[in-house]
Amino acid sequence: MINCKEATQLISQGQERKLALAERLALKLHFLFCAGCRASDQQFEFLRAAARRIGSPEP
Protein backbone atom coordinates (compact mmCIF):
# COMPACT_ATOMS: atom_id res chain seq x y z
CA MET A 1 0.00 0.00 0.00
CA ILE A 2 1.24 3.52 -0.76
CA ASN A 3 1.88 6.09 1.95
CA CYS A 4 0.48 9.63 2.16
CA LYS A 5 3.49 11.21 0.45
CA GLU A 6 3.14 8.85 -2.50
CA ALA A 7 -0.63 9.41 -2.60
CA THR A 8 -0.19 13.17 -2.68
CA GLN A 9 2.29 12.84 -5.54
CA LEU A 10 -0.18 10.69 -7.48
CA ILE A 11 -3.00 13.17 -6.82
CA SER A 12 -0.84 15.95 -8.21
CA GLN A 13 0.31 13.90 -11.20
CA GLY A 14 -3.29 12.91 -11.88
CA GLN A 15 -4.08 16.56 -12.48
CA GLU A 16 -1.52 16.63 -15.31
CA ARG A 17 -1.81 13.18 -16.87
CA LYS A 18 -3.98 10.09 -16.88
CA LEU A 19 -2.77 7.75 -14.18
CA ALA A 20 -2.06 4.12 -15.00
CA LEU A 21 -4.56 1.56 -13.77
CA ALA A 22 -2.22 0.36 -11.01
CA GLU A 23 -1.70 3.96 -9.83
CA ARG A 24 -5.45 4.67 -9.78
CA LEU A 25 -6.14 1.47 -7.84
CA ALA A 26 -3.38 2.19 -5.32
CA LEU A 27 -4.77 5.69 -4.80
CA LYS A 28 -8.35 4.47 -4.38
CA LEU A 29 -7.20 1.85 -1.87
CA HIS A 30 -5.30 4.51 0.05
CA PHE A 31 -8.38 6.78 0.06
CA LEU A 32 -10.37 4.02 1.78
CA PHE A 33 -8.15 4.38 4.85
CA CYS A 34 -6.98 8.00 4.72
CA ALA A 35 -9.43 10.87 5.16
CA GLY A 36 -6.59 13.40 4.96
CA CYS A 37 -5.62 12.36 1.45
CA ARG A 38 -9.27 12.27 0.36
CA ALA A 39 -9.53 15.87 1.57
CA SER A 40 -6.32 16.77 -0.26
CA ASP A 41 -7.75 15.30 -3.47
CA GLN A 42 -10.86 17.44 -3.09
CA GLN A 43 -8.75 20.54 -2.42
CA PHE A 44 -6.61 19.92 -5.51
CA GLU A 45 -9.76 19.61 -7.62
CA PHE A 46 -11.28 22.77 -6.11
CA LEU A 47 -8.11 24.76 -6.80
CA ARG A 48 -7.88 23.46 -10.36
CA ALA A 49 -11.51 24.40 -11.06
CA ALA A 50 -11.00 27.85 -9.53
CA ALA A 51 -7.90 28.42 -11.66
CA ARG A 52 -9.87 27.46 -14.79
CA ARG A 53 -12.60 29.95 -13.89
CA ILE A 54 -10.09 32.73 -13.24
CA GLY A 55 -8.32 32.02 -16.53
CA SER A 56 -11.45 31.96 -18.68
CA PRO A 57 -12.81 35.18 -20.21
CA GLU A 58 -16.05 36.56 -18.81
CA PRO A 59 -19.17 36.28 -21.04
PDB file of N, CA, C and O in Angstrom:
ATOM      1  N   MET A   1       0.851  -1.168   0.000  1.00  0.00           N
ATOM      2  CA  MET A   1       0.000   0.000   0.000  1.00  0.00           C
ATOM      3  C   MET A   1       0.903   1.240   0.000  1.00  0.00           C
ATOM      4  O   MET A   1       1.974   1.242   0.607  1.00  0.00           O
ATOM      5  N   ILE A   2       0.452   2.290  -0.691  1.00  0.00           N
ATOM      6  CA  ILE A   2       1.239   3.516  -0.761  1.00  0.00           C
ATOM      7  C   ILE A   2       1.037   4.346   0.503  1.00  0.00           C
ATOM      8  O   ILE A   2       0.032   4.202   1.199  1.00  0.00           O
ATOM      9  N   ASN A   3       2.000   5.212   0.788  1.00  0.00           N
ATOM     10  CA  ASN A   3       1.879   6.089   1.950  1.00  0.00           C
ATOM     11  C   ASN A   3       1.304   7.442   1.519  1.00  0.00           C
ATOM     12  O   ASN A   3       1.043   7.653   0.335  1.00  0.00           O
ATOM     13  N   CYS A   4       1.111   8.338   2.451  1.00  0.00           N
ATOM     14  CA  CYS A   4       0.483   9.630   2.165  1.00  0.00           C
ATOM     15  C   CYS A   4       1.318  10.482   1.209  1.00  0.00           C
ATOM     16  O   CYS A   4       0.766  11.176   0.355  1.00  0.00           O
ATOM     17  N   LYS A   5       2.630  10.432   1.345  1.00  0.00           N
ATOM     18  CA  LYS A   5       3.486  11.213   0.452  1.00  0.00           C
ATOM     19  C   LYS A   5       3.322  10.723  -0.989  1.00  0.00           C
ATOM     20  O   LYS A   5       3.198  11.526  -1.914  1.00  0.00           O
ATOM     21  N   GLU A   6       3.321   9.419  -1.167  1.00  0.00           N
ATOM     22  CA  GLU A   6       3.140   8.855  -2.503  1.00  0.00           C
ATOM     23  C   GLU A   6       1.749   9.161  -3.044  1.00  0.00           C
ATOM     24  O   GLU A   6       1.594   9.447  -4.231  1.00  0.00           O
ATOM     25  N   ALA A   7       0.742   9.105  -2.186  1.00  0.00           N
ATOM     26  CA  ALA A   7      -0.632   9.407  -2.602  1.00  0.00           C
ATOM     27  C   ALA A   7      -0.742  10.854  -3.057  1.00  0.00           C
ATOM     28  O   ALA A   7      -1.368  11.138  -4.078  1.00  0.00           O
ATOM     29  N   THR A   8      -0.144  11.762  -2.313  1.00  0.00           N
ATOM     30  CA  THR A   8      -0.192  13.175  -2.684  1.00  0.00           C
ATOM     31  C   THR A   8       0.495  13.407  -4.024  1.00  0.00           C
ATOM     32  O   THR A   8       0.023  14.200  -4.838  1.00  0.00           O
ATOM     33  N   GLN A   9       1.601  12.720  -4.251  1.00  0.00           N
ATOM     34  CA  GLN A   9       2.292  12.840  -5.539  1.00  0.00           C
ATOM     35  C   GLN A   9       1.403  12.325  -6.673  1.00  0.00           C
ATOM     36  O   GLN A   9       1.354  12.932  -7.743  1.00  0.00           O
ATOM     37  N   LEU A  10       0.713  11.228  -6.450  1.00  0.00           N
ATOM     38  CA  LEU A  10      -0.179  10.693  -7.476  1.00  0.00           C
ATOM     39  C   LEU A  10      -1.369  11.614  -7.721  1.00  0.00           C
ATOM     40  O   LEU A  10      -1.801  11.779  -8.862  1.00  0.00           O
ATOM     41  N   ILE A  11      -1.899  12.210  -6.663  1.00  0.00           N
ATOM     42  CA  ILE A  11      -3.001  13.166  -6.816  1.00  0.00           C
ATOM     43  C   ILE A  11      -2.546  14.308  -7.708  1.00  0.00           C
ATOM     44  O   ILE A  11      -3.251  14.694  -8.642  1.00  0.00           O
ATOM     45  N   SER A  12      -1.379  14.844  -7.424  1.00  0.00           N
ATOM     46  CA  SER A  12      -0.838  15.955  -8.206  1.00  0.00           C
ATOM     47  C   SER A  12      -0.584  15.528  -9.654  1.00  0.00           C
ATOM     48  O   SER A  12      -0.949  16.248 -10.583  1.00  0.00           O
ATOM     49  N   GLN A  13       0.029  14.383  -9.847  1.00  0.00           N
ATOM     50  CA  GLN A  13       0.307  13.899 -11.195  1.00  0.00           C
ATOM     51  C   GLN A  13      -0.986  13.624 -11.967  1.00  0.00           C
ATOM     52  O   GLN A  13      -1.046  13.804 -13.183  1.00  0.00           O
ATOM     53  N   GLY A  14      -2.000  13.192 -11.255  1.00  0.00           N
ATOM     54  CA  GLY A  14      -3.287  12.915 -11.879  1.00  0.00           C
ATOM     55  C   GLY A  14      -3.959  14.158 -12.426  1.00  0.00           C
ATOM     56  O   GLY A  14      -4.843  14.064 -13.277  1.00  0.00           O
ATOM     57  N   GLN A  15      -3.554  15.310 -11.951  1.00  0.00           N
ATOM     58  CA  GLN A  15      -4.076  16.559 -12.485  1.00  0.00           C
ATOM     59  C   GLN A  15      -3.449  16.881 -13.840  1.00  0.00           C
ATOM     60  O   GLN A  15      -4.029  17.619 -14.637  1.00  0.00           O
ATOM     61  N   GLU A  16      -2.273  16.329 -14.096  1.00  0.00           N
ATOM     62  CA  GLU A  16      -1.525  16.635 -15.307  1.00  0.00           C
ATOM     63  C   GLU A  16      -1.573  15.527 -16.359  1.00  0.00           C
ATOM     64  O   GLU A  16      -1.402  15.792 -17.549  1.00  0.00           O
ATOM     65  N   ARG A  17      -1.803  14.303 -15.929  1.00  0.00           N
ATOM     66  CA  ARG A  17      -1.809  13.179 -16.866  1.00  0.00           C
ATOM     67  C   ARG A  17      -2.775  12.110 -16.370  1.00  0.00           C
ATOM     68  O   ARG A  17      -3.179  12.102 -15.207  1.00  0.00           O
ATOM     69  N   LYS A  18      -3.134  11.213 -17.280  1.00  0.00           N
ATOM     70  CA  LYS A  18      -3.980  10.089 -16.883  1.00  0.00           C
ATOM     71  C   LYS A  18      -3.107   9.080 -16.151  1.00  0.00           C
ATOM     72  O   LYS A  18      -2.079   8.639 -16.666  1.00  0.00           O
ATOM     73  N   LEU A  19      -3.523   8.725 -14.963  1.00  0.00           N
ATOM     74  CA  LEU A  19      -2.768   7.753 -14.178  1.00  0.00           C
ATOM     75  C   LEU A  19      -2.973   6.350 -14.737  1.00  0.00           C
ATOM     76  O   LEU A  19      -4.033   6.032 -15.276  1.00  0.00           O
ATOM     77  N   ALA A  20      -1.958   5.528 -14.601  1.00  0.00           N
ATOM     78  CA  ALA A  20      -2.062   4.122 -14.997  1.00  0.00           C
ATOM     79  C   ALA A  20      -3.057   3.415 -14.081  1.00  0.00           C
ATOM     80  O   ALA A  20      -3.333   3.875 -12.972  1.00  0.00           O
ATOM     81  N   LEU A  21      -3.580   2.315 -14.549  1.00  0.00           N
ATOM     82  CA  LEU A  21      -4.562   1.561 -13.773  1.00  0.00           C
ATOM     83  C   LEU A  21      -4.033   1.210 -12.386  1.00  0.00           C
ATOM     84  O   LEU A  21      -4.746   1.372 -11.396  1.00  0.00           O
ATOM     85  N   ALA A  22      -2.806   0.736 -12.305  1.00  0.00           N
ATOM     86  CA  ALA A  22      -2.224   0.364 -11.005  1.00  0.00           C
ATOM     87  C   ALA A  22      -2.123   1.580 -10.082  1.00  0.00           C
ATOM     88  O   ALA A  22      -2.342   1.462  -8.877  1.00  0.00           O
ATOM     89  N   GLU A  23      -1.794   2.744 -10.641  1.00  0.00           N
ATOM     90  CA  GLU A  23      -1.702   3.961  -9.834  1.00  0.00           C
ATOM     91  C   GLU A  23      -3.071   4.374  -9.316  1.00  0.00           C
ATOM     92  O   GLU A  23      -3.217   4.746  -8.151  1.00  0.00           O
ATOM     93  N   ARG A  24      -4.083   4.305 -10.193  1.00  0.00           N
ATOM     94  CA  ARG A  24      -5.448   4.672  -9.780  1.00  0.00           C
ATOM     95  C   ARG A  24      -5.958   3.738  -8.690  1.00  0.00           C
ATOM     96  O   ARG A  24      -6.578   4.183  -7.725  1.00  0.00           O
ATOM     97  N   LEU A  25      -5.696   2.439  -8.846  1.00  0.00           N
ATOM     98  CA  LEU A  25      -6.137   1.469  -7.837  1.00  0.00           C
ATOM     99  C   LEU A  25      -5.426   1.684  -6.508  1.00  0.00           C
ATOM    100  O   LEU A  25      -6.052   1.611  -5.450  1.00  0.00           O
ATOM    101  N   ALA A  26      -4.130   1.946  -6.553  1.00  0.00           N
ATOM    102  CA  ALA A  26      -3.377   2.191  -5.323  1.00  0.00           C
ATOM    103  C   ALA A  26      -3.919   3.426  -4.613  1.00  0.00           C
ATOM    104  O   ALA A  26      -4.043   3.442  -3.389  1.00  0.00           O
ATOM    105  N   LEU A  27      -4.238   4.454  -5.381  1.00  0.00           N
ATOM    106  CA  LEU A  27      -4.774   5.690  -4.802  1.00  0.00           C
ATOM    107  C   LEU A  27      -6.158   5.458  -4.199  1.00  0.00           C
ATOM    108  O   LEU A  27      -6.441   5.921  -3.094  1.00  0.00           O
ATOM    109  N   LYS A  28      -7.011   4.751  -4.914  1.00  0.00           N
ATOM    110  CA  LYS A  28      -8.352   4.465  -4.379  1.00  0.00           C
ATOM    111  C   LYS A  28      -8.279   3.636  -3.096  1.00  0.00           C
ATOM    112  O   LYS A  28      -9.024   3.881  -2.147  1.00  0.00           O
ATOM    113  N   LEU A  29      -7.379   2.657  -3.077  1.00  0.00           N
ATOM    114  CA  LEU A  29      -7.201   1.850  -1.875  1.00  0.00           C
ATOM    115  C   LEU A  29      -6.727   2.721  -0.715  1.00  0.00           C
ATOM    116  O   LEU A  29      -7.205   2.579   0.410  1.00  0.00           O
ATOM    117  N   HIS A  30      -5.794   3.613  -0.989  1.00  0.00           N
ATOM    118  CA  HIS A  30      -5.296   4.511   0.053  1.00  0.00           C
ATOM    119  C   HIS A  30      -6.422   5.409   0.572  1.00  0.00           C
ATOM    120  O   HIS A  30      -6.526   5.645   1.776  1.00  0.00           O
ATOM    121  N   PHE A  31      -7.261   5.906  -0.333  1.00  0.00           N
ATOM    122  CA  PHE A  31      -8.380   6.778   0.059  1.00  0.00           C
ATOM    123  C   PHE A  31      -9.351   6.077   1.006  1.00  0.00           C
ATOM    124  O   PHE A  31      -9.987   6.731   1.833  1.00  0.00           O
ATOM    125  N   LEU A  32      -9.472   4.745   0.893  1.00  0.00           N
ATOM    126  CA  LEU A  32     -10.374   4.016   1.783  1.00  0.00           C
ATOM    127  C   LEU A  32      -9.972   4.173   3.246  1.00  0.00           C
ATOM    128  O   LEU A  32     -10.818   4.146   4.140  1.00  0.00           O
ATOM    129  N   PHE A  33      -8.666   4.338   3.479  1.00  0.00           N
ATOM    130  CA  PHE A  33      -8.153   4.383   4.846  1.00  0.00           C
ATOM    131  C   PHE A  33      -7.697   5.760   5.294  1.00  0.00           C
ATOM    132  O   PHE A  33      -7.434   5.960   6.480  1.00  0.00           O
ATOM    133  N   CYS A  34      -7.596   6.721   4.372  1.00  0.00           N
ATOM    134  CA  CYS A  34      -6.984   8.003   4.720  1.00  0.00           C
ATOM    135  C   CYS A  34      -7.887   9.183   4.366  1.00  0.00           C
ATOM    136  O   CYS A  34      -7.975   9.584   3.205  1.00  0.00           O
ATOM    137  N   ALA A  35      -8.548   9.727   5.366  1.00  0.00           N
ATOM    138  CA  ALA A  35      -9.428  10.874   5.158  1.00  0.00           C
ATOM    139  C   ALA A  35      -8.631  12.119   4.775  1.00  0.00           C
ATOM    140  O   ALA A  35      -9.128  12.965   4.031  1.00  0.00           O
ATOM    141  N   GLY A  36      -7.413  12.238   5.270  1.00  0.00           N
ATOM    142  CA  GLY A  36      -6.592  13.398   4.957  1.00  0.00           C
ATOM    143  C   GLY A  36      -6.261  13.482   3.476  1.00  0.00           C
ATOM    144  O   GLY A  36      -6.309  14.560   2.885  1.00  0.00           O
ATOM    145  N   CYS A  37      -5.932  12.364   2.885  1.00  0.00           N
ATOM    146  CA  CYS A  37      -5.615  12.355   1.455  1.00  0.00           C
ATOM    147  C   CYS A  37      -6.876  12.528   0.606  1.00  0.00           C
ATOM    148  O   CYS A  37      -6.818  13.129  -0.467  1.00  0.00           O
ATOM    149  N   ARG A  38      -8.008  12.008   1.073  1.00  0.00           N
ATOM    150  CA  ARG A  38      -9.271  12.267   0.364  1.00  0.00           C
ATOM    151  C   ARG A  38      -9.545  13.760   0.347  1.00  0.00           C
ATOM    152  O   ARG A  38      -9.951  14.309  -0.678  1.00  0.00           O
ATOM    153  N   ALA A  39      -9.325  14.423   1.482  1.00  0.00           N
ATOM    154  CA  ALA A  39      -9.535  15.872   1.567  1.00  0.00           C
ATOM    155  C   ALA A  39      -8.552  16.608   0.657  1.00  0.00           C
ATOM    156  O   ALA A  39      -8.923  17.580   0.000  1.00  0.00           O
ATOM    157  N   SER A  40      -7.314  16.153   0.618  1.00  0.00           N
ATOM    158  CA  SER A  40      -6.316  16.771  -0.263  1.00  0.00           C
ATOM    159  C   SER A  40      -6.744  16.657  -1.719  1.00  0.00           C
ATOM    160  O   SER A  40      -6.599  17.608  -2.487  1.00  0.00           O
ATOM    161  N   ASP A  41      -7.270  15.502  -2.101  1.00  0.00           N
ATOM    162  CA  ASP A  41      -7.745  15.298  -3.469  1.00  0.00           C
ATOM    163  C   ASP A  41      -8.851  16.295  -3.802  1.00  0.00           C
ATOM    164  O   ASP A  41      -8.859  16.877  -4.886  1.00  0.00           O
ATOM    165  N   GLN A  42      -9.776  16.490  -2.879  1.00  0.00           N
ATOM    166  CA  GLN A  42     -10.864  17.444  -3.092  1.00  0.00           C
ATOM    167  C   GLN A  42     -10.332  18.872  -3.173  1.00  0.00           C
ATOM    168  O   GLN A  42     -10.835  19.669  -3.965  1.00  0.00           O
ATOM    169  N   GLN A  43      -9.342  19.204  -2.382  1.00  0.00           N
ATOM    170  CA  GLN A  43      -8.754  20.536  -2.415  1.00  0.00           C
ATOM    171  C   GLN A  43      -8.022  20.788  -3.735  1.00  0.00           C
ATOM    172  O   GLN A  43      -8.129  21.871  -4.310  1.00  0.00           O
ATOM    173  N   PHE A  44      -7.284  19.792  -4.211  1.00  0.00           N
ATOM    174  CA  PHE A  44      -6.614  19.922  -5.510  1.00  0.00           C
ATOM    175  C   PHE A  44      -7.643  20.193  -6.602  1.00  0.00           C
ATOM    176  O   PHE A  44      -7.446  21.072  -7.441  1.00  0.00           O
ATOM    177  N   GLU A  45      -8.734  19.442  -6.592  1.00  0.00           N
ATOM    178  CA  GLU A  45      -9.762  19.615  -7.620  1.00  0.00           C
ATOM    179  C   GLU A  45     -10.420  20.982  -7.518  1.00  0.00           C
ATOM    180  O   GLU A  45     -10.676  21.618  -8.541  1.00  0.00           O
ATOM    181  N   PHE A  46     -10.699  21.446  -6.305  1.00  0.00           N
ATOM    182  CA  PHE A  46     -11.280  22.767  -6.109  1.00  0.00           C
ATOM    183  C   PHE A  46     -10.362  23.860  -6.655  1.00  0.00           C
ATOM    184  O   PHE A  46     -10.813  24.769  -7.352  1.00  0.00           O
ATOM    185  N   LEU A  47      -9.070  23.763  -6.331  1.00  0.00           N
ATOM    186  CA  LEU A  47      -8.110  24.765  -6.800  1.00  0.00           C
ATOM    187  C   LEU A  47      -7.972  24.740  -8.320  1.00  0.00           C
ATOM    188  O   LEU A  47      -7.858  25.790  -8.952  1.00  0.00           O
ATOM    189  N   ARG A  48      -7.984  23.557  -8.899  1.00  0.00           N
ATOM    190  CA  ARG A  48      -7.884  23.458 -10.358  1.00  0.00           C
ATOM    191  C   ARG A  48      -9.107  24.086 -11.026  1.00  0.00           C
ATOM    192  O   ARG A  48      -8.969  24.813 -12.010  1.00  0.00           O
ATOM    193  N   ALA A  49     -10.288  23.815 -10.506  1.00  0.00           N
ATOM    194  CA  ALA A  49     -11.512  24.401 -11.062  1.00  0.00           C
ATOM    195  C   ALA A  49     -11.510  25.915 -10.896  1.00  0.00           C
ATOM    196  O   ALA A  49     -11.921  26.635 -11.806  1.00  0.00           O
ATOM    197  N   ALA A  50     -11.054  26.407  -9.749  1.00  0.00           N
ATOM    198  CA  ALA A  50     -10.998  27.849  -9.527  1.00  0.00           C
ATOM    199  C   ALA A  50     -10.014  28.510 -10.496  1.00  0.00           C
ATOM    200  O   ALA A  50     -10.282  29.591 -11.021  1.00  0.00           O
ATOM    201  N   ALA A  51      -8.893  27.863 -10.723  1.00  0.00           N
ATOM    202  CA  ALA A  51      -7.903  28.425 -11.656  1.00  0.00           C
ATOM    203  C   ALA A  51      -8.461  28.462 -13.079  1.00  0.00           C
ATOM    204  O   ALA A  51      -8.186  29.400 -13.827  1.00  0.00           O
ATOM    205  N   ARG A  52      -9.237  27.455 -13.453  1.00  0.00           N
ATOM    206  CA  ARG A  52      -9.868  27.458 -14.786  1.00  0.00           C
ATOM    207  C   ARG A  52     -10.849  28.624 -14.910  1.00  0.00           C
ATOM    208  O   ARG A  52     -10.900  29.296 -15.940  1.00  0.00           O
ATOM    209  N   ARG A  53     -11.627  28.856 -13.849  1.00  0.00           N
ATOM    210  CA  ARG A  53     -12.599  29.954 -13.887  1.00  0.00           C
ATOM    211  C   ARG A  53     -11.899  31.302 -13.958  1.00  0.00           C
ATOM    212  O   ARG A  53     -12.348  32.192 -14.681  1.00  0.00           O
ATOM    213  N   ILE A  54     -10.825  31.466 -13.232  1.00  0.00           N
ATOM    214  CA  ILE A  54     -10.087  32.730 -13.238  1.00  0.00           C
ATOM    215  C   ILE A  54      -9.474  32.959 -14.614  1.00  0.00           C
ATOM    216  O   ILE A  54      -9.445  34.090 -15.099  1.00  0.00           O
ATOM    217  N   GLY A  55      -8.990  31.906 -15.239  1.00  0.00           N
ATOM    218  CA  GLY A  55      -8.316  32.018 -16.530  1.00  0.00           C
ATOM    219  C   GLY A  55      -9.249  32.159 -17.716  1.00  0.00           C
ATOM    220  O   GLY A  55      -8.801  32.525 -18.802  1.00  0.00           O
ATOM    221  N   SER A  56     -10.534  31.879 -17.544  1.00  0.00           N
ATOM    222  CA  SER A  56     -11.448  31.962 -18.681  1.00  0.00           C
ATOM    223  C   SER A  56     -12.027  33.372 -18.791  1.00  0.00           C
ATOM    224  O   SER A  56     -12.280  34.026 -17.779  1.00  0.00           O
ATOM    225  N   PRO A  57     -12.236  33.838 -20.031  1.00  0.00           N
ATOM    226  CA  PRO A  57     -12.807  35.182 -20.211  1.00  0.00           C
ATOM    227  C   PRO A  57     -14.263  35.237 -19.750  1.00  0.00           C
ATOM    228  O   PRO A  57     -14.995  34.251 -19.835  1.00  0.00           O
ATOM    229  N   GLU A  58     -14.658  36.393 -19.266  1.00  0.00           N
ATOM    230  CA  GLU A  58     -16.050  36.564 -18.814  1.00  0.00           C
ATOM    231  C   GLU A  58     -16.973  36.689 -20.016  1.00  0.00           C
ATOM    232  O   GLU A  58     -16.580  37.253 -21.036  1.00  0.00           O
ATOM    233  N   PRO A  59     -18.197  36.172 -19.914  1.00  0.00           N
ATOM    234  CA  PRO A  59     -19.169  36.276 -21.038  1.00  0.00           C
ATOM    235  C   PRO A  59     -19.661  37.686 -21.243  1.00  0.00           C
ATOM    236  O   PRO A  59     -20.471  37.933 -22.137  1.00  0.00           O
TER     237      PRO A  59
END
